[in-house]
Structures are given as structure tokens and as C-alpha cells.
């Protein structure tokens, strides 16, 4: 393949590297205090500067862009969520959970009932107070059986009808079964709090910025929320988020000064940015993963031997070197790298073409196999990974035909999603939360149609009810081993995210989440005059 980039140097000279590795991060069982007034990190040395407009170029976007708090899909939707909205608790940069809108979140003895107490004095963008009723409304909107939102799977076990506003700041969250992972679910960016008269066409939240203007597929403009609950934040008066589905256009906009910050630097353009003394790159080692997805209910992937063969086709280090230009860590067909249960003891899967051929022949494909792989520029490295796999598969007698879909249409059922053989990108989540989003029956993005495996599901459901951390992790490991052997994901690596910004921009701090710009921490960013 002639278009492969050369691997990047191992120690780039002008880069901020995350000091806490994703593999070492863990979700804290006890919530930390909410972050204070400001972030560290790259650029803009010295004290934070207030005022001005920050313009951010984000990878992705299209006509299906949404401002709906509870149903974001692609990178640009997610970025807007972090700007507009806030959750009861949230993930800190090291993967631990900290309070955000909540002053406390506590379970009863067996985690069948949780009590959340809001911070006093919280306000929405329209000046109305954030109350216990707001929390009840938001959770019920997410869990609405007639129109369930993205987070509904995370909140399995929550009794929506039994939610109760005990007083103006206190909410009782009853569960139909022990639900020890509720903090992890409530920390997800799409499980945010909105007012009782919420309308996504005129969105009101309580995040650091409020909406001013929105053109789907093009840009969105926000202004500072003067009532934001973190003292002194945000620093910028205005935030502009610009859609950039095209990688080259995004980098050109940064070089020309049209934007101050961009997400997901294309690996082949790193030398260009590093050669500009006015620009900096921030590298974050994360739990983000770019899997190949095989539908376990569709031929030829309904045969576990084919799935195992495809996993053995992949040379994972070559995939890292070529698709990510070296900016990543080798994967082992299991996600949730930041989870303390991550199965480090499972044998590292290596390329084994001979065994792949044997398995394919045993499955009836001894004379060769031809498949279509659907790919798209949904995240940096995805298309390049498809091209690398196409070449690697030839050695095993597999012909891979690539079909490239527009990013804004990739998750569209009219295009065939979920595809028999496709790709995706996922940020870092704990195992149980990730399974709720992508693996259980009814998950919003069950792209492999996994989840009907009774033994696997039994371990997962028992883990969700198990309060003892060691016992829960053991149950998760048993579920992970089943998915490692039989599941529909090829998890070939974890991504080191590369974001770039003008040297005048400060407050950027890497995060393990896999969301760019330290989980789109716009509240902490400033720009020198």
C-alpha cells in the first residue's frame, strides 16, 4: 500500500504528554471533590486570561448534527454537549469520578437506593434554578420507554416512576435491583441535567456556555454562562465550534489562524504542525479504541471460527505503526482499558496467518473469502486501519472490498448500519457502562449484535448487582474472557490522541477518556491577548 505514513519519532520535541497512563487509571469508588477554577497543561504560559472568543475546529459533523442533550452521536455533537450541559458527576482527567452538579451521591447499604444532593445556587442558562425536579425530569426523559435516549442502557435498574424529589435539592433514586455502577452511568456526558421545559431546538442547560447560534453541519456559537457553578470559569466570553469533516481543511484552518484549536491531528500532518513555532501539539494516552466490528448474527461472521480467524489476521503493532503512525498502544480484543478489571492476564493475541487459514478452511472458506468492510472518516486513523487490514487479509486469502461512507451518514440504517463488517470509535468507559452502550441486546450501538450469550449476560448482570469490588471485578473478568474468545470486536489498539493549538492558548490538559481536548474541557481554556 503506497499511502502508508512513516512511523512517528518516539519522543516528539514539542508535545505535552499525559503523565497518567490510561492503563493505570481507575474509577474511584469514592467521589472526589469537584475540580476548581482552572486547568493546567499546554500553551498560554502564565496566569489565565479572561475574555475573547475561542474558535475550535472539531473533526466530523454533518446535516444530522444535534443539540439534543441526551442523544449526541458524533464528535461535534459530543463537543457541544460538554459546552452546553453538565452532569451530576463527571470523569476527571485521570479517569476517577468527581462531583459536578452533585454535592453528594450516596447509596444505601445494598445499592438499591441512591440519594443525590445538589449543590446550592445552581442555575440554568435562562437564570432558572437547577432543582431536584430538574434531575427527576432529566432521568425520566432519558428512560422514557416510548423514546429512550442514549443513556437508557446505562441506567438499567433505575425505577423511573419511583424517582422522588425529596426537597428542592435532594433526589431519591430507587433501583429495581442493586445498582453499584450508578455513578459511572451518571458521569457519562449524555446523562446530563436539563430543565423541565427542555426543548432541544432551543437548548437550555447549565454548562459553562449557553447557545447563541447553530447551523447543522457548519458551526455553533456559544457565550459565557455567567451563572456557571465553578467559580471563575469559563475564561472565554465566547466559544465557536466549527465542523471539519475534512482533515486537511482542519489543519489548514489552524495554520492560517482561522481557528485557535483543532482536535484529532492527522498523523501525517504532525511534522507540519511541529514545524510551526506558533503551534503546539498535546498528546494524550487514552483508553479510546477504534475497533473492527463483526456482526455475530450475519454470515460469514455468525461462525466463531471466522471471527477468530479475522482476529489472527491482524498484525497489531503494524496497525499501530501504520494507521496511527505509532501514536497508540497495542490492544488485545478487549475494551475498557481504564477499568480495574481489565484482563491483563489474557494471552496477547498475535498475528498467526497459518492458524487463520486453518480456521477459515474449517469454516468452509478454504478456497478464499470475500467480504465488504464499511469505513469512514469518523475518527483519525479509522480509514487508514481499514486499508492496513485490507492488505494484511490478503496473506490469509481474504479479499476485503472497502466501501467508504460519508461520516455524517455512517450510523444511518439506510447505509446498512450496523454493518456485517464495519468500524467505529469509542471513548474510554468502564466495562459495564461500555457493554450497556455497545454490547447488550437493545444497546443504542450494538454494532456486533452481541449480547444474547447467556453465560456472558449472566456474569454482566450479576456484576452490576455486586457491591464488593473484588467480587465484581472477578465477574467482569469472566465476562471479558467470553467476549475475548467469542465476541464480535477486533480491538487492535488504543489511541494516543493528538490535538493542536496556537501557543497563545492555555488551560489544556490531557485526559484518559479518549475525548479530544481533555474531554472538551472548554471551561478551562483561555487565549493570551
N, C-alpha and C positions, 0 to 999 in steps of 0.2 A: 504494500500500500504506500503510495508515494507521498501522501499528505501528512504522514506522522510527524509531530513535533519532536525535537530532541528533548531528552530529559533535562529538567532544570538543574542548575547547580544546587548543591545540598545546603549551602548557607548563604542565601542572598544578602547583600550588604545593607539594603535599605528597607527593612521589613520589621514589623512588630510581631513577635511570635508568642502565642499563648503559652504561658508557663505551666498551667494545669492541664494535663492531658485528658482527653475525653475518656480514656480507659480508666483513669483514676478517679473520675467524678462519681458521685453517688447522690441519690435523692435522700436528703436528710429526713429522718423520721420526726424531728422536732423543727418547727418553723423558725427561721431566723428572723431578726428584725428587718423591717423594710429598709432598702437602700437609702442613703442620704442624699445630699444635694450635690451630685456631680459624679462624673466618671473619670477614670484615668485613661491612659492609652496614648494613641499616636497623634502627632501633629499639634499645631497651635500651642506651642510651649507657653508656660506661664499661667496666669490666672484666667479663668473663663471670661469670655466677652459676651455681653448681653446685646440683643437686638439683631437686626438684619434678617435677610432671607437665606435659608439653606436650600439649595437645589440638589436633589438626589436622583440619579439615574438608576432605575431598578430593572433587572433582567425580566423580560416577559411582558405580559399584558395583551389585551385584545378587546374585541367588542363584547365579550362576555364578562368583563370586569364588573365587580360588585362592591358596594359599600356595606352589604349586609354583615352585621357584627358576628353572626353565628354561622355563616356559610361561606367563608373565603376559600378560594381554590388555589390560585397560582401565586407566584412570588409577589406580584404587585398588590393583589388583594391582601396578602398577609402583611405586607409593609404598611398598608393603610390601617389595618386592624391595630397594629402596635401604636400608630399615631393617634387614632381616634378613641380607642377604648381602653378599658382596664379590667383586670380580673381580681377576684378576691385574694388569691395568692398567685405567685409567679415564680418562674425559674430564674435564679441568679446566674451570673456568668459562668460559675463553676458547676452548674447543674443541681445545686441544692435548691430547696423551695423556701421562699421568703414571703412574708406578708406583703400585701399590696393595699387593697381597699379594706381588707380584714384587719382588725386589731388582734383577733384571736380566732382560731379554728380548732375545736376540741371534740374528740369522740367520747362516747360513753364507754363503759367497760368492755363491751364486745363489739364496738364499732357499728352498731345497728342504728345509732342516732348520733348526729353531729350537731354542734352548736357553733354558729358563726356570729361574732360580734363585730360590727363595722366600726371603723374609726369615726370619730365625731367630726362634723363640719364638712363632710364631703359634698361636692356639688357637681351637677351635670353642666354641660356647656351652656344650657339655657338659664342657668342660675338656680334651677330647682334642686332640692336636696336629694342625695342618694340615701335611700331608706331601706329598711328590711323588706318593705313591699316591692321595691325595685328588684331586690335579689330573688324574691319568690316569683315575680313575673318573668324575670330573665330565665330562671331554671325551667319554669313551665313552658316557656316559648321553645327552649331547646328540646324539651322532652315531649312536645305536642305530638301525640300519636298520629294525628292527621297530616302533620307537616313537620316531621322530626328534622332537627338541624344537625349539623355535622357532629356536635359533641354528644349526641344522644347515646351513642355506644359507649362513650367514656363513663357515663353516669348510670350504667346498668345497676339496678338495685335501689336507686333513689325513688322514693314514693312521691311522685309529683303532686298527687292530690293531698297528701298529708303534710306538705310544706306549710310552715306556720311562721308568721311574723309575730314573735312573742312581744316585742315592743318596737319602738322606732328604729333601733339599731341591732336587734337580735333576731336571728332566724334559726328555727329548729328544722333540721334536715333529717327526716326519718328514712330508713332504708328497709327494704323487704328482706334483707339478709345482711350479715356482716360485710361492710364495705371499707376495707382498710386502705384502699387506694384512692379515696375521695380527694385528698389534697393534690395528688398527681393529676387527676381529671380536671379539677378546678383551676389548676395552673396553666392549662392549655389556653393559648391566645384567643381561641374562638369561643371559649366558655366565659364570656365577659358579661358585665352588668350594664343594662340599658334601662331607660325609664319606661314606665308603664304604658305610655302612649307612643312607643317607639315606632318609627317609620323609616325603613332603610333608604327610601327615596329622599328623605331629608334627615340624615342621621344625626342623632344626638348621643354622645357618650360622656365619659368622664376621664378620658385620656388626656395626654399633655397638649394635644392640639385639637381644634374644632374645625369642621368642614366649612370651606368657603366656596369652592368650585370644583366640579368633577366632570370630566369628559372621558367616557369609557374608551379604552384603547389608546389614550393620548397622555393625559396628565391629571393631577389633582392638586389643589391648593388648600392649605390649612393655615390658621392663625393661632397664636398662643392662647391657651386656656388659662385665663388669669386666676381661676379658682382651682387650679390643679393642686392636688393634695401634698405633693413633695415640695417642701419649702425651697424657693429659689429656682425651681425648674418649671418649664423648659427655658433654655437660654435664648433661643432664637425667637424672633417675633413671628416669622413666617416659615413654613415648610412647603416646598414644592416637590412632589414625587412625579417623575416623568417616566412613562413606559418606554422601554427599549428592547423589543424582541430581538433586534439585530445586534450581535456582539460588537462588530466593528463600529457601528454608529454610536454605541455606548462609550467606547474608548475614545473615539474622535470628539465626542461632546466633552469629555473630561479634559482632553488635551487642549481643546480650544477655549476652555473656561466657561462653556455653556452650562455645565453643572459643576458642583463642588465635590461631589462624592459619587462613586458608582459601585454597584455590587457585582460580584462574580466576574472578576477579570478573566478574560480568555487566556489560557495558559501560554499560547503562542505570542501574546502581546505583552507578557511580563517584561521582556527586555526593553520594549519601547517606553513603558511607564518608568522603569528603573533608570532609564537614560535621561529622564526629565528631572532636573534638580528641584522643580517646584511641586513634584508629586511624590506621594508615599504609598506603599502597599502595606496592608495589615493582613497577616496570615493567621488563621485560627485553626488549630487541630480540633476536629469536631467528631460527633457521632453521626453526622449526615451520611447517608448511603444512597447509591444510585443503582438499584437492583435491576436485573432482568427478571421479567415476570412470566411464569408459565402457568396457564390455566389447567388445573388438575382435572377438570371435567371435560376437556376438549382434546381430541386426537391431534398430534401424537403424544401430548403431554399427560393424558389420562393414564399412561403407563409409567409407573415409577421408575422403571429401568431407563426410559428416555430422559426423565428428569435428572437422574443420577449421572447419566452419560453427559448431558449438557453441562453439568457442574464440573465434570472432569475434563471437559474441553478447554476450560478457561485457564490460561496462564495468568495468575492474579498479579504477579509483580510486573509482567509485561503490560497488563491492563493499566496498572497504576502509572507506569513509566510513560506509556503512550497516550492513554486517554486523559490522564491528569497531569502529564508532564512531570511526574514524580511527586506531586503535591497530594499525598494521601497515604493511608495505611492499609495493608492487606487485610481483606475480610475472609470470613470462614463460613459463609452461608447462614449466618445468624446475625440479626439486627440487635438493637438495644444495647449498644456498646457501653453506654453510661450506666446501665442498670447493674447493681451489685451482684446480681445473679448471672451476669454474662458468662457463658460457659468456656472459660479459658482452657479447660482440660480436654475439650473435644479435639480429636486429631485434626491438624491443619490439612485441609483438602488441597492437594497439589494437582497440577495438570498430569493426566495419565491417558494419553491418546489410545494406547493399546486396550486399556480396560474400557474406555468409552466405546470403541469399536465393538468390543465383545458384547457389551450391554445392548448396543443398538442392534447387533445381529440377533441376539437372543430375543429382542422385542420385534423381530421381523423386518428389520431395516438393513440387512446385510448388504444389499445392493445400493445403499445410499439413501439419503433422506433429504427432502427439500422442504424448507419452512420459510414463512414470511415473518420478518421482525419489524414491528412498527416502532419508529423512533421519531424524535422531535427535539427541537432546541428548548426544552423545558427547563434545563439547568446546564450549567457549564460542564462539559465532559460527557454528556449523555450520547450525543450523536457520534462523537469520537469513539466511545466504548462500543457502540454498535458496529462501527467499521472494523475495530480491532477483533471483535468476536467473529465477524463475518470471515476474516482471514484465518483466525485460529480454527474455526469449524471445518475449513477445507481439509485440514490434516486428518480429520475423523470421517471424511466422506460425506459431510453435511453441507448442502448448499443453502446459504442464507440470503434471501432476497430482501433488501431493505425497502420499506415504504415510509417516506418522510411526511409527517403531518404537521400542519401549522400549529404552533404552541397553543394558540387560543382555542383550537378545536380538538386538542389531543384527548381530553377527557369526555368527549362528546360521544354518546351512544350511537349517533348516526355514522361516526367514523369506525365503529366497532368496539369501543371500549366497554368492558375490559377485553383486551385483545388476547387471542390464543398465545401469542409470544410478543411481549412488549417491554417497556422500560418505565421507570418512574424515578422520582427523587423524594426522599423523606428526611425530615429533620430528626434529631435525637429525641427519643421518648423512652420511658421505662417499658419493659416488655408487655405488661398487661394493658397499658394505655395504647401502645402500638397495635397490639392484637385487636383491640376494640375498633381501631380506625381502619385496619387493613386485612384482618385475617378471619375474624369470626363471621358466621353467617349473618347477613344483614349489615355488615360494616359498610360505611359510605364509600370506601375504595377497596373493596375486596377483589383486587385485580387478578388474584390467582385462584379464586373460588375455593379456597381452603376453608376449613372450619368445621366440616362435618365428621372429622376424625374423632370418634367418641372418647378414646383414651386421652388424646391431646386436650379436648374440650373439658374433660373431667378434671385434669390437672389444673387447667387455667381457672375454672370456676372455683375449685377448692382453694387455690392460691388467693383469689380475690377475697375469700372469706376468712383467711388465716391471719391472725394478728401477729403471731410470733414471727419475727423477721427471718430467722434461720430456717424455720419450717416452711415459710412462704417461698424463700429462695430455692429450697430444695424441690418444691413442687414446680416452680418455674423452670428449673434446670431440666426436670423430667419432660416438661412440655417442649422445651427448646431442643432436646435431643431428638424427639419425634419429628419436629419440623426440620431439623438439620438433616435427618435421614430421608424424609418423605415429602417435605413441603415443596412449594412452587416457586420459591425465590432463589435466585443466584445472587448472593451478596458477596461481590468480588472485592469490595474495598470501601473504606471510609474516607471522606473528602476533607482535605485541608482547604478551607475557604479563603479566597483571595479577594479582598475589597480594596479599592484605591480611593485616594482623596488628595485634594490640594494640601500642601504643607500648612496652609493657614487655618485648616480645620482641626479642632481639638475635641477631646472628650471621647474618642473612640476607644473601645475596649473589647478585645476578643472574647468570645463565648463558645462553649462546647455544644450549644444547641443545634448547630447546623443552619440556623437562620443567619443571613448576612448581617454585617454591621452590628455584631454583638447582640443579636436578636432585635435588630431595628431599634436600637436604643436612642431614638431621635431626641428624647428629652435631655440627654446628656451632651449633645453636640453643640459646638459654637464655632464661630469663624472670626478670626482676627480682622480688624478693620483694615 
